[in-house]
Amino acid sequence: MTTATTMTTTSAQALLRLLQLTSPALPVGAYSYSEGLETLVEQRVIATPKDMVAWLEQELASGMVAIDSAAVGLIYKAATHGGLDSTGEPANGEAIAAINHELSALRDSEETRQQSLAMGRSLVRMATHLHPDLKPWFSAAGNPCNFAVAFALVAARWEIDGRSAVLGYLHSWAANLITSAVKLVPLGQTVGQEMLLGLYPALEAAGDRALSTQALDEISLSSWGTSLATMQHEALYTRLFRS
């Protein structure tokens, strides 16, 4: 099969930057978190690929990742539509700060809050080293900065389109947890890739919901099982992950 594809230099560069932003090599430590998965595997709640897919789909529909991906979309819009005002400060700085505070408040366990803030701190440190002009944006968001907020601001700076940024965020989240499941359940590498490929419709649907969200309070959370698992994680006899 032969296809002809034309991609402009601008779109090609945006794609490459998206791949960099969502790469496992991004130095934010995402690989060290299982988001309660390690507890669920230990308790045999997740023991098969079917269990894992069902959990991921539930989280995409009404877990914290649904909130985070919506925040990516909202922050991206605020950054790209507002720009800087006459004083050199983000015109939508208050809106960005409000979303950042809301993300922290919505996390119902210390473990998930610390994960988001630690990853955000690492991304802010890297991004400001690469692009000092991002400092006013991160200052507007507030310190500490949640990972989803930092992700969206970098995506806007790198001229990645909003839909790609949200889908990239969701794909990176799912790929990280599936990689964790391959180690924990355990599952074969090919099974992991099969699961990720099969999850694409759910990822796309989650991305559409995130992009259509006008405020985070439109989303109903229902992931108390995962929240309990993250809280119980520190009591496990042995642990591979930080949450």
C-alpha positions, 0 to 999 in steps of 0.5 A, spaced: 500 500 500 502 506 497 500 513 500 502 520 499 503 524 505 505 532 505 507 535 512 509 542 512 515 544 516 511 547 521 506 541 523 512 536 522 516 540 528 510 541 532 509 533 532 516 532 534 515 537 540 509 533 542 513 526 541 518 529 546 513 532 551 510 525 551 516 521 551 518 516 557 524 520 557 521 526 559 525 528 566 519 528 570 519 521 573 512 519 571 515 512 571 516 511 578 508 512 580 503 507 579 497 511 581 494 506 586 495 500 581 500 496 585 495 496 591 490 493 586 494 488 583 497 486 590 489 485 592 488 481 586 483 487 584 487 487 577 489 480 575 488 480 567 488 484 561 481 485 561 481 487 569 486 493 567 483 495 561 476 496 565 480 500 570 483 504 565 476 506 561 473 507 568 479 512 570 478 515 563 471 516 564 470 519 571 477 519 574 482 524 576 485 524 569 479 526 566 480 532 570 487 533 568 486 532 561 480 538 561 485 542 565 490 541 559 485 544 554 483 550 559 490 552 560 492 551 553 486 556 551 487 561 556 495 561 554 494 561 547 488 566 547 490 571 552 497 572 551 501 577 555 498 584 557 502 591 556 506 589 562 508 583 560 504 578 564 499 573 562 492 576 560 489 570 563 493 569 569 488 569 574 484 564 570 490 559 570 492 560 577 485 558 579 485 552 575 492 550 578 489 551 585 483 547 583 487 541 581 490 541 587 484 541 591 480 536 587 486 531 589 483 527 595 489 523 597 496 526 599 499 521 594 496 523 588 497 531 590 504 530 591 505 526 584 502 531 580 506 537 584 513 533 583 512 532 576 510 539 575 516 542 579 520 537 574 517 540 568 517 547 570 525 546 572 526 543 565 522 548 561 524 554 564 531 552 563 529 551 555 525 557 555 526 563 560 520 567 557 515 561 560 517 564 567 511 569 567 506 563 565 509 559 571 509 565 576 502 566 574 500 559 575 503 559 582 508 555 586 507 549 586 504 548 579 501 541 577 503 537 572 497 538 567 498 546 568 505 545 566 504 540 560 499 545 557 503 551 558 509 548 555 505 545 549 502 552 548 509 555 547 511 549 543 505 551 538 502 544 539 495 544 537 490 543 543 487 537 541 494 534 540 496 536 546 490 533 550 490 526 546 498 526 548 497 527 555 492 522 555 496 517 551 502 518 555 498 517 562 495 510 559 502 508 556 505 509 563 500 505 567 500 499 562 508 499 562 507 499 570 502 493 569 506 489 564 511 489 570 506 488 576 501 483 573 505 481 570 503 481 562 507 480 556 510 486 552 505 484 546 499 484 551 501 491 553 501 494 546 495 490 544 491 493 550 494 500 549 491 500 541 485 497 544 484 503 548 484 508 543 477 509 542 476 511 549 482 515 549 479 519 543 472 520 547 476 522 553 479 527 549 473 530 546 470 530 553 476 534 555 476 539 550 468 540 550 469 542 558 468 549 560 470 548 567 472 543 571 466 543 576 462 540 570 466 533 571 463 528 576 469 524 579 467 517 581 474 514 583 474 512 590 477 505 589 483 508 586 483 513 591 483 508 597 488 504 593 493 510 593 492 511 600 493 504 602 500 503 598 504 506 603 502 500 607 504 494 602 510 490 604 514 491 598 513 496 593 516 498 586 513 504 585 512 511 589 504 511 589 
